Amino acid sequence: MNKKSTGIAAATVIALILGAVAVLPLAAQEPPPPIAVELLTPRSEFTDDVALQIRYKLDGQATNVLQLNDASRTVVARLTIQPGAQFPWHTHPGPVIVNVTQGELVYVQASDCVERDYLAGTAFIDPGQGNVHTAFNPSDGVTVLVATFFDAPAAGPLTITEGIEPPADCQIVVG
């Protein structure tokens, strides 16, 4: 082997080593959390006197009316749900308007245990205020939601899980 061939071989080996070193940190990265929450806005207060009334009707049920005489604080969050991930059974202090921007979400209220499927481009109302529910990503892809929380507390969690048990007669099988 001449000097030129030896130099090319050495440069190739060095390039391969550097390429492998550059890839190793990518392979060692932590997997994403099952459910990631990113606040898109701070907790914000209406500067005007704002009341909120939402009417919604789920299939097979009567019309429900949510009345907030003081909607007070709002916050908007993006939630990224990995395939097969499920929220714990929970509620929220106030109503939440949820837009599914990517993927699919199954929403289940403890009151009737009906699995309601929402695809990208659809939205739904989570009444909060003690309405216990769960939701999960049944697909093989990532699901992304944008949620607008009304009557959010000034501080602390937007989701209440403490003291909430799964309903005994509602068995959810994810995946």
GIKARA-V711592 format. One record per backbone hydrogen bond with DSSP energy under -0.5 kcal/mol. CO is the residue of the C=O (numbers start at 1). NH is the residue of the N-H. If there is no record, write none. Layout:
CO/NH
CO/NH
This chain:
2/6
3/7
4/8
5/9
6/10
7/11
8/12
9/13
10/14
11/15
12/16
13/17
14/18
15/19
16/20
17/21
18/22
19/23
20/24
21/25
23/26
23/27
24/28
26/29
34/82
36/80
38/78
42/44
44/74
48/50
50/71
52/68
54/66
56/64
58/61
64/56
65/67
66/54
66/68
67/69
68/52
71/151
72/46
73/151
73/152
74/44
75/149
76/40
76/41
77/79
77/147
78/38
79/81
79/145
80/36
80/82
81/143
82/85
85/137
90/133
91/160
92/129
92/130
95/150
96/98
96/126
97/148
98/124
99/101
99/146
100/121
102/144
103/120
105/107
105/118
106/136
107/116
108/134
109/112
109/113
114/109
114/116
115/117
116/107
118/105
119/122
122/100
124/98
125/127
126/96
128/131
130/132
132/110
133/90
134/108
135/87
136/106
136/138
137/84
143/81
144/101
144/102
145/79
146/99
147/77
147/149
148/97
149/75
159/161
160/91
161/164
163/165
167/170
169/171
170/172
172/174
